[in-house]
């Protein structure tokens, strides 16, 4: 199982990645700090002296100015595939009073910054409901329905992904490499071969992406037995893998799909055959 397009869009738009804003019929683009509230509405934190603030100033009698927020994924490790790029379109409206204070709390939950204390004076919070969402992955652009986007949740591991991958590589490299070899069997080189050991290059609530082969030309996706709720779930799931001597064989992950680097998995691809009791995790 993999994140749906709506979940990927929510994850990219959450506010942990840099975004740029393009205002209709105005010069740009503009760098902007953004976040999403629990309903998936976009929040923009804009300095009152920023060019973006001037661009967003509505004309007399107008509804407001249309804006497109553009967010690109930043892969957390070398050889990691990108989640893609998302564009969210809507009509931002400035918030004041109690609305601005509540929105500042939602913004701080994702992107804590001291500038939120100056909302209403030196900064303005804008909010808009995404009217159109487009997601680009692997050179293909697809539209995500606003209702599906609003109902989806951002991935709970995304903000921690880079640190989690570094921890697995720096502190548990041999255990993880041995586990991945047991899972993937003959499709990866054995220990001691000239090619580098397999390594985890992406994590999400549904599984992990593994790179292997010379220059990480191939990737495999290993599925978790259930969607994870956060870092604690991941630690519980990987504990038998990292402390194998004190546990029974890994009752955990099994192969999902193997693909050449840079190509998205296809649902009909052949999957590596199970080779050991380690592959007891459900494959969905």
KOLNU-892657 format. One line per 3 residues: their letters; for each residue x, y, z of C-alpha. Coordinates in nm, 3 decimals, m for minus. Example, Ala and Ser with C-alpha at 12.3 -4.5 7.8 and 13.67 -1.06 7.14 Angstrom:
<atoms>
as) 1.230:m0.450:0.780; 1.367:m0.106:0.714;
</atoms>
This chain:
<atoms>
xxx) 0.000:0.000:0.000; 0.119:0.350:m0.082; 0.002:0.704:m0.003;
xxx) m0.285:0.820:m0.221; m0.241:1.128:m0.444; m0.454:1.325:m0.196;
xxx) m0.230:1.218:0.094; 0.082:1.312:m0.101; m0.067:1.653:m0.182;
xxx) m0.152:1.713:0.185; 0.199:1.605:0.289; 0.370:1.837:0.042;
xxx) 0.141:2.129:0.129; 0.169:2.085:0.507; 0.425:2.365:0.547;
xxx) 0.752:2.181:0.610; 0.876:2.244:0.256; 0.956:2.576:0.094;
xxx) 0.686:2.723:m0.127; 0.651:3.000:m0.382; 0.340:3.201:m0.460;
xxx) 0.233:3.342:m0.794; m0.042:3.602:m0.787; m0.261:3.635:m1.094;
xxx) m0.163:3.920:m1.327; 0.113:4.036:m1.092; 0.492:4.002:m1.106;
xxx) 0.642:3.705:m0.923; 0.691:3.443:m0.801; 0.730:3.525:m0.430;
xxx) 0.889:3.318:m0.156; 0.627:3.259:0.115; 0.595:3.083:0.448;
xxx) 0.289:2.863:0.455; 0.114:2.594:0.656; m0.214:2.405:0.650;
xxx) m0.477:2.405:0.920; m0.645:2.077:1.030; m0.902:2.113:0.750;
xxx) m0.635:2.146:0.481; m0.690:2.519:0.425; m0.377:2.711:0.333;
xxx) m0.231:2.973:0.565; 0.022:3.227:0.437; 0.236:3.440:0.671;
xxx) 0.325:3.762:0.486; 0.519:4.067:0.601; 0.324:4.389:0.549;
xxx) 0.625:4.539:0.366; 0.670:4.236:0.139; 0.597:4.264:m0.233;
xxx) 0.356:3.973:m0.191; 0.143:4.181:0.047; 0.112:4.450:m0.218;
xxx) 0.029:4.191:m0.484; m0.246:4.042:m0.265; m0.413:4.376:m0.201;
xxx) m0.762:4.341:m0.352; m0.892:4.585:m0.607; m1.196:4.791:m0.511;
xxx) m1.508:4.579:m0.510; m1.317:4.263:m0.599; m1.337:3.922:m0.430;
xxx) m0.962:3.913:m0.384; m0.670:3.809:m0.596; m0.622:3.454:m0.720;
xxx) m0.299:3.286:m0.613; m0.118:2.961:m0.691; 0.108:2.809:m0.424;
xxx) 0.382:2.590:m0.569; 0.559:2.335:m0.342; 0.830:2.091:m0.452;
xxx) 0.945:1.792:m0.254; 1.303:1.783:m0.127; 1.419:1.418:m0.116;
xxx) 1.573:1.343:0.225; 1.865:1.126:0.105; 2.082:1.061:m0.198;
xxx) 1.910:0.819:m0.433; 1.569:0.887:m0.280; 1.273:0.931:m0.517;
xxx) 1.083:1.258:m0.506; 0.723:1.281:m0.389; 0.672:1.530:m0.671;
xxx) 0.530:1.878:m0.683; 0.193:2.025:m0.590; 0.011:2.339:m0.703;
xxx) m0.277:2.475:m0.494; m0.498:2.752:m0.629; m0.739:2.977:m0.443;
xxx) m0.833:3.328:m0.332; m0.647:3.429:m0.012; m0.826:3.652:0.234;
xxx) m0.651:3.844:0.515; m0.746:3.742:0.868; m0.799:3.977:1.161;
xxx) m0.903:3.961:1.524; m1.000:3.624:1.671; m0.972:3.452:1.333;
xxx) m0.611:3.562:1.300; m0.528:3.445:1.653; m0.678:3.100:1.597;
xxx) m0.505:3.070:1.261; m0.173:3.165:1.424; m0.212:2.869:1.661;
xxx) m0.272:2.635:1.365; 0.029:2.782:1.184; 0.253:2.741:1.490;
xxx) 0.159:2.373:1.519; 0.334:2.316:1.185; 0.585:2.604:1.156;
xxx) 0.661:2.767:1.492; 0.805:3.114:1.441; 0.827:3.424:1.656;
xxx) 0.687:3.635:1.372; 0.343:3.500:1.459; 0.354:3.722:1.769;
xxx) 0.356:4.022:1.535; 0.046:3.920:1.337; m0.179:4.224:1.308;
xxx) 0.113:4.467:1.311; 0.417:4.367:1.104; 0.267:4.049:0.956;
xxx) m0.064:3.936:0.812; m0.204:3.585:0.796; m0.396:3.497:0.481;
xxx) m0.612:3.190:0.443; m0.767:3.021:0.142; m0.956:2.705:0.062;
xxx) m0.782:2.522:m0.225; m1.017:2.535:m0.522; m0.785:2.336:m0.749;
xxx) m0.506:2.094:m0.659; m0.264:1.953:m0.915; m0.001:1.693:m0.830;
xxx) 0.296:1.619:m1.057; 0.480:1.287:m1.011; 0.714:1.119:m1.255;
xxx) 0.631:1.369:m1.528; 0.255:1.310:m1.500; 0.018:1.576:m1.369;
xxx) m0.312:1.471:m1.216; m0.592:1.667:m1.054; m0.682:1.590:m0.693;
xxx) m1.042:1.651:m0.591; m1.064:1.922:m0.321; m1.291:1.697:m0.110;
xxx) m1.037:1.412:m0.121; m0.757:1.653:m0.036; m0.951:1.792:0.262;
xxx) m1.030:1.441:0.392; m0.669:1.318:0.363; m0.402:1.349:0.632;
xxx) m0.040:1.455:0.585; 0.210:1.178:0.652; 0.307:1.177:1.023;
xxx) 0.668:1.072:0.946; 0.742:1.331:0.680; 0.875:1.600:0.911;
xxx) 1.103:1.345:1.084; 1.202:1.149:0.776; 1.550:1.296:0.722;
xxx) 1.651:1.243:1.087; 1.504:0.891:1.096; 1.693:0.788:0.783;
xxx) 2.017:0.932:0.919; 1.968:0.745:1.246; 1.907:0.414:1.068;
xxx) 2.217:0.461:0.851; 2.453:0.593:1.122; 2.352:0.379:1.419;
xxx) 2.182:0.069:1.275; 2.339:0.030:0.930; 2.452:m0.337:0.959;
xxx) 2.124:m0.454:1.115; 1.913:m0.274:0.853; 2.130:m0.397:0.564;
xxx) 2.107:m0.758:0.688; 1.731:m0.726:0.729; 1.690:m0.584:0.378;
xxx) 1.897:m0.869:0.230; 1.676:m1.123:0.407; 1.366:m0.950:0.276;
xxx) 1.475:m0.903:m0.084; 1.667:m1.227:m0.127; 1.856:m1.279:m0.451;
xxx) 1.763:m0.941:m0.602; 2.028:m0.765:m0.389; 2.403:m0.841:m0.379;
xxx) 2.524:m1.052:m0.083; 2.729:m0.906:0.201; 3.090:m0.854:0.096;
xxx) 3.007:m0.787:m0.269; 3.161:m0.490:m0.448; 2.826:m0.314:m0.474;
xxx) 2.706:m0.101:m0.180; 2.471:m0.245:0.081; 2.097:m0.187:0.037;
xxx) 1.967:0.113:0.230; 1.641:0.279:0.321; 1.598:0.606:0.131;
xxx) 1.235:0.698:0.210; 0.988:0.634:0.490; 0.615:0.698:0.510;
xxx) 0.327:0.567:0.718; 0.270:0.275:0.478; 0.623:0.147:0.422;
xxx) 0.981:0.214:0.319; 1.166:0.254:m0.010; 1.496:0.068:m0.042;
xxx) 1.775:0.151:m0.290; 2.016:m0.122:m0.400; 2.248:m0.217:m0.684;
xxx) 2.534:m0.016:m0.831; 2.463:0.356:m0.802; 2.122:0.263:m0.652;
xxx) 1.978:0.183:m0.994; 1.695:m0.025:m0.846; 1.443:0.034:m0.571;
xxx) 1.202:m0.185:m0.381; 0.912:m0.088:m0.159; 0.858:m0.281:0.163;
xxx) 0.509:m0.255:0.312; 0.434:m0.217:0.681; 0.164:m0.444:0.823;
xxx) m0.049:m0.144:0.915; m0.043:0.234:0.863; 0.175:0.398:1.128;
xxx) 0.051:0.676:1.353; 0.392:0.826:1.421; 0.750:0.774:1.533;
xxx) 0.654:0.557:1.831; 0.479:0.308:1.600; 0.787:0.295:1.377;
xxx) 1.017:0.232:1.673; 0.793:m0.050:1.796; 0.781:m0.207:1.450;
xxx) 1.158:m0.192:1.392; 1.265:m0.297:1.741; 1.277:m0.671:1.657;
xxx) 1.482:m0.588:1.346; 1.737:m0.372:1.527; 1.759:m0.604:1.830;
xxx) 1.736:m0.935:1.643; 1.951:m1.131:1.888; 1.690:m1.091:2.158;
xxx) 1.387:m1.158:1.940; 1.239:m1.412:1.706; 1.288:m1.355:1.330;
xxx) 1.148:m1.026:1.208; 0.770:m1.040:1.202; 0.758:m0.734:0.996;
xxx) 0.802:m0.622:0.640; 0.778:m0.800:0.310; 0.861:m0.686:m0.042;
xxx) 0.610:m0.475:m0.226; 0.754:m0.368:m0.561; 1.097:m0.340:m0.722;
xxx) 1.156:m0.072:m0.986; 1.445:0.092:m1.171; 1.554:0.417:m1.010;
xxx) 1.356:0.719:m1.121; 1.048:0.522:m1.227; 0.728:0.497:m1.020;
xxx) 0.620:0.143:m0.924; 0.352:m0.020:m1.137; 0.077:m0.220:m0.965;
xxx) 0.125:m0.515:m1.202; 0.501:m0.557:m1.151; 0.636:m0.889:m1.033;
xxx) 0.736:m0.896:m0.669; 1.041:m1.071:m0.526; 0.957:m1.413:m0.386;
xxx) 0.954:m1.460:m0.009; 1.273:m1.627:0.106; 1.256:m1.638:0.486;
xxx) 1.024:m1.610:0.788; 1.122:m1.241:0.802; 0.862:m1.173:0.533;
xxx) 0.565:m1.209:0.765; 0.439:m0.854:0.728; 0.128:m0.816:0.524;
xx) 0.176:m0.708:0.163; m0.094:m0.462:0.063;
</atoms>
